């Protein structure tokens, strides 16, 4: 059992950035990031024995993380609306223009449906079309087509904001 725990810890340590990237993409604040990260780790641990290594560890982690994020998002939509406690400090905002542009891009991406959001996240992370297809469950050529459509949606959102619509 101790060896299994070491292997799991090494896997998490090696792919922590991947897990956090999914968490940030599907969360609205740091508390949600932490909750989702914990949920993903629980799911990874539960599925660790059944991971047969037919795909890469990264592919398996993306699949587990995205499924957890999508399921979590669906649960959140069914919940009764609550008012979150807020503080005046936002660690994700800065005054420089590039941070503002990145925040705008992520805000637009968050308006996409869950599958499109997953696809663009994987593409932004530099995952190959083949690997994205394996994670999402579609063909690599379908990945390319869907990414083109997603990019068009993002451009249209950008153009709408520039016109003030």
Phi and psi in radians as a Rosetta constraint file:
Dihedral C 1 N 2 CA 2 C 2 CIRCULARHARMONIC -1.129 0.35
Dihedral N 2 CA 2 C 2 N 3 CIRCULARHARMONIC -0.663 0.35
Dihedral C 2 N 3 CA 3 C 3 CIRCULARHARMONIC -1.110 0.35
Dihedral N 3 CA 3 C 3 N 4 CIRCULARHARMONIC -0.724 0.35
Dihedral C 3 N 4 CA 4 C 4 CIRCULARHARMONIC -1.067 0.35
Dihedral N 4 CA 4 C 4 N 5 CIRCULARHARMONIC -0.747 0.35
Dihedral C 4 N 5 CA 5 C 5 CIRCULARHARMONIC -1.101 0.35
Dihedral N 5 CA 5 C 5 N 6 CIRCULARHARMONIC -0.720 0.35
Dihedral C 5 N 6 CA 6 C 6 CIRCULARHARMONIC -1.096 0.35
Dihedral N 6 CA 6 C 6 N 7 CIRCULARHARMONIC -0.778 0.35
Dihedral C 6 N 7 CA 7 C 7 CIRCULARHARMONIC -1.058 0.35
Dihedral N 7 CA 7 C 7 N 8 CIRCULARHARMONIC -0.743 0.35
Dihedral C 7 N 8 CA 8 C 8 CIRCULARHARMONIC -1.138 0.35
Dihedral N 8 CA 8 C 8 N 9 CIRCULARHARMONIC -0.790 0.35
Dihedral C 8 N 9 CA 9 C 9 CIRCULARHARMONIC -1.036 0.35
Dihedral N 9 CA 9 C 9 N 10 CIRCULARHARMONIC -0.752 0.35
Dihedral C 9 N 10 CA 10 C 10 CIRCULARHARMONIC -1.103 0.35
Dihedral N 10 CA 10 C 10 N 11 CIRCULARHARMONIC -0.731 0.35
Dihedral C 10 N 11 CA 11 C 11 CIRCULARHARMONIC -1.075 0.35
Dihedral N 11 CA 11 C 11 N 12 CIRCULARHARMONIC -0.800 0.35
Dihedral C 11 N 12 CA 12 C 12 CIRCULARHARMONIC -1.134 0.35
Dihedral N 12 CA 12 C 12 N 13 CIRCULARHARMONIC -0.776 0.35
Dihedral C 12 N 13 CA 13 C 13 CIRCULARHARMONIC -1.056 0.35
Dihedral N 13 CA 13 C 13 N 14 CIRCULARHARMONIC -0.744 0.35
Dihedral C 13 N 14 CA 14 C 14 CIRCULARHARMONIC -1.185 0.35
Dihedral N 14 CA 14 C 14 N 15 CIRCULARHARMONIC -0.564 0.35
Dihedral C 14 N 15 CA 15 C 15 CIRCULARHARMONIC -2.031 0.35
Dihedral N 15 CA 15 C 15 N 16 CIRCULARHARMONIC 0.362 0.35
Dihedral C 15 N 16 CA 16 C 16 CIRCULARHARMONIC -1.024 0.35
Dihedral N 16 CA 16 C 16 N 17 CIRCULARHARMONIC -0.705 0.35
Dihedral C 16 N 17 CA 17 C 17 CIRCULARHARMONIC -1.078 0.35
Dihedral N 17 CA 17 C 17 N 18 CIRCULARHARMONIC -0.736 0.35
Dihedral C 17 N 18 CA 18 C 18 CIRCULARHARMONIC -1.066 0.35
Dihedral N 18 CA 18 C 18 N 19 CIRCULARHARMONIC -0.805 0.35
Dihedral C 18 N 19 CA 19 C 19 CIRCULARHARMONIC -1.114 0.35
Dihedral N 19 CA 19 C 19 N 20 CIRCULARHARMONIC -0.803 0.35
Dihedral C 19 N 20 CA 20 C 20 CIRCULARHARMONIC -1.125 0.35
Dihedral N 20 CA 20 C 20 N 21 CIRCULARHARMONIC -0.601 0.35
Dihedral C 20 N 21 CA 21 C 21 CIRCULARHARMONIC -1.066 0.35
Dihedral N 21 CA 21 C 21 N 22 CIRCULARHARMONIC -0.783 0.35
Dihedral C 21 N 22 CA 22 C 22 CIRCULARHARMONIC -1.093 0.35
Dihedral N 22 CA 22 C 22 N 23 CIRCULARHARMONIC -0.759 0.35
Dihedral C 22 N 23 CA 23 C 23 CIRCULARHARMONIC -1.044 0.35
Dihedral N 23 CA 23 C 23 N 24 CIRCULARHARMONIC -0.802 0.35
Dihedral C 23 N 24 CA 24 C 24 CIRCULARHARMONIC -1.139 0.35
Dihedral N 24 CA 24 C 24 N 25 CIRCULARHARMONIC -0.625 0.35
Dihedral C 24 N 25 CA 25 C 25 CIRCULARHARMONIC -1.217 0.35
Dihedral N 25 CA 25 C 25 N 26 CIRCULARHARMONIC -0.507 0.35
Dihedral C 25 N 26 CA 26 C 26 CIRCULARHARMONIC -1.906 0.35
Dihedral N 26 CA 26 C 26 N 27 CIRCULARHARMONIC 0.208 0.35
Dihedral C 26 N 27 CA 27 C 27 CIRCULARHARMONIC -2.173 0.35
Dihedral N 27 CA 27 C 27 N 28 CIRCULARHARMONIC 2.695 0.35
Dihedral C 27 N 28 CA 28 C 28 CIRCULARHARMONIC -1.709 0.35
Dihedral N 28 CA 28 C 28 N 29 CIRCULARHARMONIC -0.359 0.35
Dihedral C 28 N 29 CA 29 C 29 CIRCULARHARMONIC -2.678 0.35
Dihedral N 29 CA 29 C 29 N 30 CIRCULARHARMONIC 3.054 0.35
Dihedral C 29 N 30 CA 30 C 30 CIRCULARHARMONIC -1.154 0.35
Dihedral N 30 CA 30 C 30 N 31 CIRCULARHARMONIC -0.552 0.35
Dihedral C 30 N 31 CA 31 C 31 CIRCULARHARMONIC -1.135 0.35
Dihedral N 31 CA 31 C 31 N 32 CIRCULARHARMONIC -0.731 0.35
Dihedral C 31 N 32 CA 32 C 32 CIRCULARHARMONIC -1.153 0.35
Dihedral N 32 CA 32 C 32 N 33 CIRCULARHARMONIC -0.649 0.35
Dihedral C 32 N 33 CA 33 C 33 CIRCULARHARMONIC -1.035 0.35
Dihedral N 33 CA 33 C 33 N 34 CIRCULARHARMONIC -0.841 0.35
Dihedral C 33 N 34 CA 34 C 34 CIRCULARHARMONIC -1.092 0.35
Dihedral N 34 CA 34 C 34 N 35 CIRCULARHARMONIC -0.759 0.35
Dihedral C 34 N 35 CA 35 C 35 CIRCULARHARMONIC -1.099 0.35
Dihedral N 35 CA 35 C 35 N 36 CIRCULARHARMONIC -0.782 0.35
Dihedral C 35 N 36 CA 36 C 36 CIRCULARHARMONIC -1.169 0.35
Dihedral N 36 CA 36 C 36 N 37 CIRCULARHARMONIC -0.694 0.35
Dihedral C 36 N 37 CA 37 C 37 CIRCULARHARMONIC -1.020 0.35
Dihedral N 37 CA 37 C 37 N 38 CIRCULARHARMONIC -0.788 0.35
Dihedral C 37 N 38 CA 38 C 38 CIRCULARHARMONIC -1.104 0.35
Dihedral N 38 CA 38 C 38 N 39 CIRCULARHARMONIC -0.750 0.35
Dihedral C 38 N 39 CA 39 C 39 CIRCULARHARMONIC -1.068 0.35
Dihedral N 39 CA 39 C 39 N 40 CIRCULARHARMONIC -0.729 0.35
Dihedral C 39 N 40 CA 40 C 40 CIRCULARHARMONIC -1.121 0.35
Dihedral N 40 CA 40 C 40 N 41 CIRCULARHARMONIC -0.761 0.35
Dihedral C 40 N 41 CA 41 C 41 CIRCULARHARMONIC -1.073 0.35
Dihedral N 41 CA 41 C 41 N 42 CIRCULARHARMONIC -0.697 0.35
Dihedral C 41 N 42 CA 42 C 42 CIRCULARHARMONIC -1.089 0.35
Dihedral N 42 CA 42 C 42 N 43 CIRCULARHARMONIC -0.803 0.35
Dihedral C 42 N 43 CA 43 C 43 CIRCULARHARMONIC -1.140 0.35
Dihedral N 43 CA 43 C 43 N 44 CIRCULARHARMONIC -0.674 0.35
Dihedral C 43 N 44 CA 44 C 44 CIRCULARHARMONIC -1.110 0.35
Dihedral N 44 CA 44 C 44 N 45 CIRCULARHARMONIC -0.759 0.35
Dihedral C 44 N 45 CA 45 C 45 CIRCULARHARMONIC -1.100 0.35
Dihedral N 45 CA 45 C 45 N 46 CIRCULARHARMONIC -0.770 0.35
Dihedral C 45 N 46 CA 46 C 46 CIRCULARHARMONIC -1.101 0.35
Dihedral N 46 CA 46 C 46 N 47 CIRCULARHARMONIC -0.586 0.35
Dihedral C 46 N 47 CA 47 C 47 CIRCULARHARMONIC -1.685 0.35
Dihedral N 47 CA 47 C 47 N 48 CIRCULARHARMONIC -0.001 0.35
Dihedral C 47 N 48 CA 48 C 48 CIRCULARHARMONIC -1.048 0.35
Dihedral N 48 CA 48 C 48 N 49 CIRCULARHARMONIC -0.730 0.35
Dihedral C 48 N 49 CA 49 C 49 CIRCULARHARMONIC -1.152 0.35
Dihedral N 49 CA 49 C 49 N 50 CIRCULARHARMONIC -0.527 0.35
Dihedral C 49 N 50 CA 50 C 50 CIRCULARHARMONIC -1.564 0.35
Dihedral N 50 CA 50 C 50 N 51 CIRCULARHARMONIC -0.091 0.35
Dihedral C 50 N 51 CA 51 C 51 CIRCULARHARMONIC -1.189 0.35
Dihedral N 51 CA 51 C 51 N 52 CIRCULARHARMONIC 1.942 0.35
Dihedral C 51 N 52 CA 52 C 52 CIRCULARHARMONIC -1.614 0.35
Dihedral N 52 CA 52 C 52 N 53 CIRCULARHARMONIC 0.001 0.35
Dihedral C 52 N 53 CA 53 C 53 CIRCULARHARMONIC 1.095 0.35
Dihedral N 53 CA 53 C 53 N 54 CIRCULARHARMONIC 0.457 0.35
Dihedral C 53 N 54 CA 54 C 54 CIRCULARHARMONIC -1.292 0.35
Dihedral N 54 CA 54 C 54 N 55 CIRCULARHARMONIC -0.484 0.35
Dihedral C 54 N 55 CA 55 C 55 CIRCULARHARMONIC -1.986 0.35
Dihedral N 55 CA 55 C 55 N 56 CIRCULARHARMONIC 3.008 0.35
Dihedral C 55 N 56 CA 56 C 56 CIRCULARHARMONIC -1.227 0.35
Dihedral N 56 CA 56 C 56 N 57 CIRCULARHARMONIC 2.785 0.35
Dihedral C 56 N 57 CA 57 C 57 CIRCULARHARMONIC -1.050 0.35
Dihedral N 57 CA 57 C 57 N 58 CIRCULARHARMONIC -0.690 0.35
Dihedral C 57 N 58 CA 58 C 58 CIRCULARHARMONIC -1.070 0.35
Dihedral N 58 CA 58 C 58 N 59 CIRCULARHARMONIC -0.763 0.35
Dihedral C 58 N 59 CA 59 C 59 CIRCULARHARMONIC -1.072 0.35
Dihedral N 59 CA 59 C 59 N 60 CIRCULARHARMONIC -0.799 0.35
Dihedral C 59 N 60 CA 60 C 60 CIRCULARHARMONIC -1.079 0.35
Dihedral N 60 CA 60 C 60 N 61 CIRCULARHARMONIC -0.757 0.35
Dihedral C 60 N 61 CA 61 C 61 CIRCULARHARMONIC -1.140 0.35
Dihedral N 61 CA 61 C 61 N 62 CIRCULARHARMONIC -0.773 0.35
Dihedral C 61 N 62 CA 62 C 62 CIRCULARHARMONIC -1.032 0.35
Dihedral N 62 CA 62 C 62 N 63 CIRCULARHARMONIC -0.750 0.35
Dihedral C 62 N 63 CA 63 C 63 CIRCULARHARMONIC -1.084 0.35
Dihedral N 63 CA 63 C 63 N 64 CIRCULARHARMONIC -0.838 0.35
Dihedral C 63 N 64 CA 64 C 64 CIRCULARHARMONIC -1.096 0.35
Dihedral N 64 CA 64 C 64 N 65 CIRCULARHARMONIC -0.820 0.35
Dihedral C 64 N 65 CA 65 C 65 CIRCULARHARMONIC -1.125 0.35
Dihedral N 65 CA 65 C 65 N 66 CIRCULARHARMONIC -0.801 0.35
Dihedral C 65 N 66 CA 66 C 66 CIRCULARHARMONIC -1.166 0.35
Dihedral N 66 CA 66 C 66 N 67 CIRCULARHARMONIC -0.695 0.35
Dihedral C 66 N 67 CA 67 C 67 CIRCULARHARMONIC -1.098 0.35
Dihedral N 67 CA 67 C 67 N 68 CIRCULARHARMONIC -0.729 0.35
Dihedral C 67 N 68 CA 68 C 68 CIRCULARHARMONIC -1.107 0.35
Dihedral N 68 CA 68 C 68 N 69 CIRCULARHARMONIC -0.767 0.35
Dihedral C 68 N 69 CA 69 C 69 CIRCULARHARMONIC -1.129 0.35
Dihedral N 69 CA 69 C 69 N 70 CIRCULARHARMONIC -0.765 0.35
Dihedral C 69 N 70 CA 70 C 70 CIRCULARHARMONIC -1.137 0.35
Dihedral N 70 CA 70 C 70 N 71 CIRCULARHARMONIC -0.775 0.35
Dihedral C 70 N 71 CA 71 C 71 CIRCULARHARMONIC -1.104 0.35
Dihedral N 71 CA 71 C 71 N 72 CIRCULARHARMONIC -0.713 0.35
Dihedral C 71 N 72 CA 72 C 72 CIRCULARHARMONIC -1.098 0.35
Dihedral N 72 CA 72 C 72 N 73 CIRCULARHARMONIC -0.744 0.35
Dihedral C 72 N 73 CA 73 C 73 CIRCULARHARMONIC -1.089 0.35
Dihedral N 73 CA 73 C 73 N 74 CIRCULARHARMONIC -0.724 0.35
Dihedral C 73 N 74 CA 74 C 74 CIRCULARHARMONIC -1.127 0.35
Dihedral N 74 CA 74 C 74 N 75 CIRCULARHARMONIC -0.720 0.35
Dihedral C 74 N 75 CA 75 C 75 CIRCULARHARMONIC -1.088 0.35
Dihedral N 75 CA 75 C 75 N 76 CIRCULARHARMONIC -0.743 0.35
Dihedral C 75 N 76 CA 76 C 76 CIRCULARHARMONIC -1.081 0.35
Dihedral N 76 CA 76 C 76 N 77 CIRCULARHARMONIC -0.656 0.35
Dihedral C 76 N 77 CA 77 C 77 CIRCULARHARMONIC -1.175 0.35
Dihedral N 77 CA 77 C 77 N 78 CIRCULARHARMONIC -0.477 0.35
Dihedral C 77 N 78 CA 78 C 78 CIRCULARHARMONIC -1.459 0.35
Dihedral N 78 CA 78 C 78 N 79 CIRCULARHARMONIC -0.312 0.35
Dihedral C 78 N 79 CA 79 C 79 CIRCULARHARMONIC -1.236 0.35
Dihedral N 79 CA 79 C 79 N 80 CIRCULARHARMONIC 2.714 0.35
Dihedral C 79 N 80 CA 80 C 80 CIRCULARHARMONIC -1.231 0.35
Dihedral N 80 CA 80 C 80 N 81 CIRCULARHARMONIC 2.435 0.35
Dihedral C 80 N 81 CA 81 C 81 CIRCULARHARMONIC -1.098 0.35
Dihedral N 81 CA 81 C 81 N 82 CIRCULARHARMONIC 2.397 0.35
Dihedral C 81 N 82 CA 82 C 82 CIRCULARHARMONIC -2.249 0.35
Dihedral N 82 CA 82 C 82 N 83 CIRCULARHARMONIC 2.866 0.35
Dihedral C 82 N 83 CA 83 C 83 CIRCULARHARMONIC -1.788 0.35
Dihedral N 83 CA 83 C 83 N 84 CIRCULARHARMONIC 2.020 0.35
Dihedral C 83 N 84 CA 84 C 84 CIRCULARHARMONIC -1.306 0.35
Dihedral N 84 CA 84 C 84 N 85 CIRCULARHARMONIC 2.601 0.35
Dihedral C 84 N 85 CA 85 C 85 CIRCULARHARMONIC -1.254 0.35
Dihedral N 85 CA 85 C 85 N 86 CIRCULARHARMONIC 2.436 0.35
Dihedral C 85 N 86 CA 86 C 86 CIRCULARHARMONIC -2.146 0.35
Dihedral N 86 CA 86 C 86 N 87 CIRCULARHARMONIC 2.672 0.35
Dihedral C 86 N 87 CA 87 C 87 CIRCULARHARMONIC -2.186 0.35
Dihedral N 87 CA 87 C 87 N 88 CIRCULARHARMONIC 2.864 0.35
Dihedral C 87 N 88 CA 88 C 88 CIRCULARHARMONIC -1.360 0.35
Dihedral N 88 CA 88 C 88 N 89 CIRCULARHARMONIC -0.162 0.35
Dihedral C 88 N 89 CA 89 C 89 CIRCULARHARMONIC -1.770 0.35
Dihedral N 89 CA 89 C 89 N 90 CIRCULARHARMONIC 2.186 0.35
Dihedral C 89 N 90 CA 90 C 90 CIRCULARHARMONIC -2.072 0.35
Dihedral N 90 CA 90 C 90 N 91 CIRCULARHARMONIC 1.827 0.35
Dihedral C 90 N 91 CA 91 C 91 CIRCULARHARMONIC -1.186 0.35
Dihedral N 91 CA 91 C 91 N 92 CIRCULARHARMONIC -0.197 0.35
Dihedral C 91 N 92 CA 92 C 92 CIRCULARHARMONIC -1.628 0.35
Dihedral N 92 CA 92 C 92 N 93 CIRCULARHARMONIC -0.102 0.35
Dihedral C 92 N 93 CA 93 C 93 CIRCULARHARMONIC -1.889 0.35
Dihedral N 93 CA 93 C 93 N 94 CIRCULARHARMONIC 2.548 0.35
Dihedral C 93 N 94 CA 94 C 94 CIRCULARHARMONIC -2.455 0.35
Dihedral N 94 CA 94 C 94 N 95 CIRCULARHARMONIC 2.933 0.35
Dihedral C 94 N 95 CA 95 C 95 CIRCULARHARMONIC -1.474 0.35
Dihedral N 95 CA 95 C 95 N 96 CIRCULARHARMONIC -0.275 0.35
Dihedral C 95 N 96 CA 96 C 96 CIRCULARHARMONIC -1.287 0.35
Dihedral N 96 CA 96 C 96 N 97 CIRCULARHARMONIC 2.583 0.35
Dihedral C 96 N 97 CA 97 C 97 CIRCULARHARMONIC -1.069 0.35
Dihedral N 97 CA 97 C 97 N 98 CIRCULARHARMONIC -0.608 0.35
Dihedral C 97 N 98 CA 98 C 98 CIRCULARHARMONIC -1.153 0.35
Dihedral N 98 CA 98 C 98 N 99 CIRCULARHARMONIC -0.646 0.35
Dihedral C 98 N 99 CA 99 C 99 CIRCULARHARMONIC -1.139 0.35
Dihedral N 99 CA 99 C 99 N 100 CIRCULARHARMONIC -0.675 0.35
Dihedral C 99 N 100 CA 100 C 100 CIRCULARHARMONIC -1.097 0.35
Dihedral N 100 CA 100 C 100 N 101 CIRCULARHARMONIC -0.745 0.35
Dihedral C 100 N 101 CA 101 C 101 CIRCULARHARMONIC -1.148 0.35
Dihedral N 101 CA 101 C 101 N 102 CIRCULARHARMONIC -0.722 0.35
Dihedral C 101 N 102 CA 102 C 102 CIRCULARHARMONIC -1.099 0.35
Dihedral N 102 CA 102 C 102 N 103 CIRCULARHARMONIC -0.753 0.35
Dihedral C 102 N 103 CA 103 C 103 CIRCULARHARMONIC -1.067 0.35
Dihedral N 103 CA 103 C 103 N 104 CIRCULARHARMONIC -0.718 0.35
Dihedral C 103 N 104 CA 104 C 104 CIRCULARHARMONIC -1.086 0.35
Dihedral N 104 CA 104 C 104 N 105 CIRCULARHARMONIC -0.752 0.35
Dihedral C 104 N 105 CA 105 C 105 CIRCULARHARMONIC -1.066 0.35
Dihedral N 105 CA 105 C 105 N 106 CIRCULARHARMONIC -0.817 0.35
Dihedral C 105 N 106 CA 106 C 106 CIRCULARHARMONIC -1.134 0.35
Dihedral N 106 CA 106 C 106 N 107 CIRCULARHARMONIC -0.614 0.35
Dihedral C 106 N 107 CA 107 C 107 CIRCULARHARMONIC -1.088 0.35
Dihedral N 107 CA 107 C 107 N 108 CIRCULARHARMONIC -0.715 0.35
Dihedral C 107 N 108 CA 108 C 108 CIRCULARHARMONIC -1.182 0.35
Dihedral N 108 CA 108 C 108 N 109 CIRCULARHARMONIC -0.746 0.35
Dihedral C 108 N 109 CA 109 C 109 CIRCULARHARMONIC -1.055 0.35
Dihedral N 109 CA 109 C 109 N 110 CIRCULARHARMONIC -0.681 0.35
Dihedral C 109 N 110 CA 110 C 110 CIRCULARHARMONIC -1.152 0.35
Dihedral N 110 CA 110 C 110 N 111 CIRCULARHARMONIC -0.274 0.35
Dihedral C 110 N 111 CA 111 C 111 CIRCULARHARMONIC -1.450 0.35
Dihedral N 111 CA 111 C 111 N 112 CIRCULARHARMONIC -0.224 0.35
Dihedral C 111 N 112 CA 112 C 112 CIRCULARHARMONIC -1.275 0.35
Dihedral N 112 CA 112 C 112 N 113 CIRCULARHARMONIC 2.787 0.35
Dihedral C 112 N 113 CA 113 C 113 CIRCULARHARMONIC -1.208 0.35
Dihedral N 113 CA 113 C 113 N 114 CIRCULARHARMONIC 2.932 0.35
Dihedral C 113 N 114 CA 114 C 114 CIRCULARHARMONIC -1.067 0.35
Dihedral N 114 CA 114 C 114 N 115 CIRCULARHARMONIC -0.718 0.35
Dihedral C 114 N 115 CA 115 C 115 CIRCULARHARMONIC -1.202 0.35
Dihedral N 115 CA 115 C 115 N 116 CIRCULARHARMONIC -0.767 0.35
Dihedral C 115 N 116 CA 116 C 116 CIRCULARHARMONIC -1.079 0.35
Dihedral N 116 CA 116 C 116 N 117 CIRCULARHARMONIC -0.697 0.35
Dihedral C 116 N 117 CA 117 C 117 CIRCULARHARMONIC -1.090 0.35
Dihedral N 117 CA 117 C 117 N 118 CIRCULARHARMONIC -0.715 0.35
Dihedral C 117 N 118 CA 118 C 118 CIRCULARHARMONIC -1.111 0.35
Dihedral N 118 CA 118 C 118 N 119 CIRCULARHARMONIC -0.775 0.35
Dihedral C 118 N 119 CA 119 C 119 CIRCULARHARMONIC -1.073 0.35
Dihedral N 119 CA 119 C 119 N 120 CIRCULARHARMONIC -0.823 0.35
Dihedral C 119 N 120 CA 120 C 120 CIRCULARHARMONIC -1.191 0.35
Dihedral N 120 CA 120 C 120 N 121 CIRCULARHARMONIC -0.614 0.35
Dihedral C 120 N 121 CA 121 C 121 CIRCULARHARMONIC -1.049 0.35
Dihedral N 121 CA 121 C 121 N 122 CIRCULARHARMONIC -0.849 0.35
Dihedral C 121 N 122 CA 122 C 122 CIRCULARHARMONIC -1.102 0.35
Dihedral N 122 CA 122 C 122 N 123 CIRCULARHARMONIC -0.715 0.35
Dihedral C 122 N 123 CA 123 C 123 CIRCULARHARMONIC -1.119 0.35
Dihedral N 123 CA 123 C 123 N 124 CIRCULARHARMONIC -0.777 0.35
Dihedral C 123 N 124 CA 124 C 124 CIRCULARHARMONIC -1.081 0.35
Dihedral N 124 CA 124 C 124 N 125 CIRCULARHARMONIC -0.494 0.35
Dihedral C 124 N 125 CA 125 C 125 CIRCULARHARMONIC -1.427 0.35
Dihedral N 125 CA 125 C 125 N 126 CIRCULARHARMONIC -0.035 0.35
Dihedral C 125 N 126 CA 126 C 126 CIRCULARHARMONIC 1.431 0.35
Dihedral N 126 CA 126 C 126 N 127 CIRCULARHARMONIC 0.322 0.35
Dihedral C 126 N 127 CA 127 C 127 CIRCULARHARMONIC -1.295 0.35
Dihedral N 127 CA 127 C 127 N 128 CIRCULARHARMONIC 2.410 0.35
Dihedral C 127 N 128 CA 128 C 128 CIRCULARHARMONIC -1.192 0.35
Dihedral N 128 CA 128 C 128 N 129 CIRCULARHARMONIC 2.763 0.35
Dihedral C 128 N 129 CA 129 C 129 CIRCULARHARMONIC -1.025 0.35
Dihedral N 129 CA 129 C 129 N 130 CIRCULARHARMONIC -0.666 0.35
Dihedral C 129 N 130 CA 130 C 130 CIRCULARHARMONIC -1.095 0.35
Dihedral N 130 CA 130 C 130 N 131 CIRCULARHARMONIC -0.780 0.35
Dihedral C 130 N 131 CA 131 C 131 CIRCULARHARMONIC -1.215 0.35
Dihedral N 131 CA 131 C 131 N 132 CIRCULARHARMONIC -0.694 0.35
Dihedral C 131 N 132 CA 132 C 132 CIRCULARHARMONIC -1.053 0.35
Dihedral N 132 CA 132 C 132 N 133 CIRCULARHARMONIC -0.780 0.35
Dihedral C 132 N 133 CA 133 C 133 CIRCULARHARMONIC -1.025 0.35
Dihedral N 133 CA 133 C 133 N 134 CIRCULARHARMONIC -0.724 0.35
Dihedral C 133 N 134 CA 134 C 134 CIRCULARHARMONIC -1.155 0.35
Dihedral N 134 CA 134 C 134 N 135 CIRCULARHARMONIC -0.661 0.35
Dihedral C 134 N 135 CA 135 C 135 CIRCULARHARMONIC -1.235 0.35
Dihedral N 135 CA 135 C 135 N 136 CIRCULARHARMONIC -0.810 0.35
Dihedral C 135 N 136 CA 136 C 136 CIRCULARHARMONIC -1.463 0.35
Dihedral N 136 CA 136 C 136 N 137 CIRCULARHARMONIC -0.518 0.35
Dihedral C 136 N 137 CA 137 C 137 CIRCULARHARMONIC 1.660 0.35
Dihedral N 137 CA 137 C 137 N 138 CIRCULARHARMONIC 0.590 0.35
Dihedral C 137 N 138 CA 138 C 138 CIRCULARHARMONIC -2.308 0.35
Dihedral N 138 CA 138 C 138 N 139 CIRCULARHARMONIC 2.975 0.35
Dihedral C 138 N 139 CA 139 C 139 CIRCULARHARMONIC -1.338 0.35
Dihedral N 139 CA 139 C 139 N 140 CIRCULARHARMONIC 2.705 0.35
Dihedral C 139 N 140 CA 140 C 140 CIRCULARHARMONIC -1.013 0.35
Dihedral N 140 CA 140 C 140 N 141 CIRCULARHARMONIC -0.644 0.35
Dihedral C 140 N 141 CA 141 C 141 CIRCULARHARMONIC -1.188 0.35
Dihedral N 141 CA 141 C 141 N 142 CIRCULARHARMONIC -0.617 0.35
Dihedral C 141 N 142 CA 142 C 142 CIRCULARHARMONIC -1.150 0.35
Dihedral N 142 CA 142 C 142 N 143 CIRCULARHARMONIC -0.590 0.35
Dihedral C 142 N 143 CA 143 C 143 CIRCULARHARMONIC -1.019 0.35
Dihedral N 143 CA 143 C 143 N 144 CIRCULARHARMONIC -0.836 0.35
Dihedral C 143 N 144 CA 144 C 144 CIRCULARHARMONIC -1.054 0.35
Dihedral N 144 CA 144 C 144 N 145 CIRCULARHARMONIC -0.771 0.35
Dihedral C 144 N 145 CA 145 C 145 CIRCULARHARMONIC -1.109 0.35
Dihedral N 145 CA 145 C 145 N 146 CIRCULARHARMONIC -0.812 0.35
Dihedral C 145 N 146 CA 146 C 146 CIRCULARHARMONIC -1.151 0.35
Dihedral N 146 CA 146 C 146 N 147 CIRCULARHARMONIC -0.642 0.35
Dihedral C 146 N 147 CA 147 C 147 CIRCULARHARMONIC -1.130 0.35
Dihedral N 147 CA 147 C 147 N 148 CIRCULARHARMONIC -0.693 0.35
Dihedral C 147 N 148 CA 148 C 148 CIRCULARHARMONIC -1.046 0.35
Dihedral N 148 CA 148 C 148 N 149 CIRCULARHARMONIC -0.755 0.35
Dihedral C 148 N 149 CA 149 C 149 CIRCULARHARMONIC -1.138 0.35
Dihedral N 149 CA 149 C 149 N 150 CIRCULARHARMONIC -0.698 0.35
Dihedral C 149 N 150 CA 150 C 150 CIRCULARHARMONIC -1.119 0.35
Dihedral N 150 CA 150 C 150 N 151 CIRCULARHARMONIC -0.780 0.35
Dihedral C 150 N 151 CA 151 C 151 CIRCULARHARMONIC -1.065 0.35
Dihedral N 151 CA 151 C 151 N 152 CIRCULARHARMONIC -0.700 0.35
Dihedral C 151 N 152 CA 152 C 152 CIRCULARHARMONIC -1.071 0.35
Dihedral N 152 CA 152 C 152 N 153 CIRCULARHARMONIC -0.747 0.35
Dihedral C 152 N 153 CA 153 C 153 CIRCULARHARMONIC -1.053 0.35
Dihedral N 153 CA 153 C 153 N 154 CIRCULARHARMONIC -0.763 0.35
Dihedral C 153 N 154 CA 154 C 154 CIRCULARHARMONIC -1.136 0.35
Dihedral N 154 CA 154 C 154 N 155 CIRCULARHARMONIC -0.679 0.35
Dihedral C 154 N 155 CA 155 C 155 CIRCULARHARMONIC -1.120 0.35
Dihedral N 155 CA 155 C 155 N 156 CIRCULARHARMONIC -0.751 0.35
Dihedral C 155 N 156 CA 156 C 156 CIRCULARHARMONIC -1.103 0.35
Dihedral N 156 CA 156 C 156 N 157 CIRCULARHARMONIC -0.672 0.35
Dihedral C 156 N 157 CA 157 C 157 CIRCULARHARMONIC -1.104 0.35
Dihedral N 157 CA 157 C 157 N 158 CIRCULARHARMONIC -0.703 0.35
Dihedral C 157 N 158 CA 158 C 158 CIRCULARHARMONIC -1.133 0.35
Dihedral N 158 CA 158 C 158 N 159 CIRCULARHARMONIC -0.786 0.35
Dihedral C 158 N 159 CA 159 C 159 CIRCULARHARMONIC -1.111 0.35
Dihedral N 159 CA 159 C 159 N 160 CIRCULARHARMONIC -0.665 0.35
Dihedral C 159 N 160 CA 160 C 160 CIRCULARHARMONIC -1.086 0.35
Dihedral N 160 CA 160 C 160 N 161 CIRCULARHARMONIC -0.770 0.35
Dihedral C 160 N 161 CA 161 C 161 CIRCULARHARMONIC -1.170 0.35
Dihedral N 161 CA 161 C 161 N 162 CIRCULARHARMONIC -0.621 0.35
Dihedral C 161 N 162 CA 162 C 162 CIRCULARHARMONIC -1.200 0.35
Dihedral N 162 CA 162 C 162 N 163 CIRCULARHARMONIC -0.584 0.35
Dihedral C 162 N 163 CA 163 C 163 CIRCULARHARMONIC -1.408 0.35
Dihedral N 163 CA 163 C 163 N 164 CIRCULARHARMONIC -0.232 0.35
Dihedral C 163 N 164 CA 164 C 164 CIRCULARHARMONIC 1.449 0.35
Dihedral N 164 CA 164 C 164 N 165 CIRCULARHARMONIC 0.335 0.35
